[in-house]
Amino acid sequence: MKYPNKDYIEHLRRKYPPGTRLQLSCTEDDFPVPPGSMGTVDFIDDAGQIHMNWDCGRSLALIPGVDSFSRLPSSKEKAGDAR
């Protein structure tokens, strides 16, 4: 496995800080959470894997570029849309 460089890791950490909500589209994991599952970013490790706490109670890391997922709007972003 090729590890991403430090700048890319920092980019991921800025883009997906702890508490960010994500929704899974698909994953290459052998024991995946179901597509459409939502969860919260716990942390991003030095290999660039996004460690998640899924709403279904599971913990499973996402790998950017391998797994497909989208960021959900934060409550602050939702409040701004309601104006």
Number of C-alpha atoms within 10 A of each C-alpha: 4 5 10 12 11 12 9 13 18 14 12 17 16 10 11 19 16 16 14 17 21 21 17 20 15 17 18 11 13 6 8 14 20 12 13 13 16 21 24 22 20 19 19 21 13 13 15 22 17 23 19 23 19 21 12 11 9 12 16 17 22 22 18 12 7 11 14 15 20 12 15 15 13 13 10 8 10 11 10 9 9 6 5
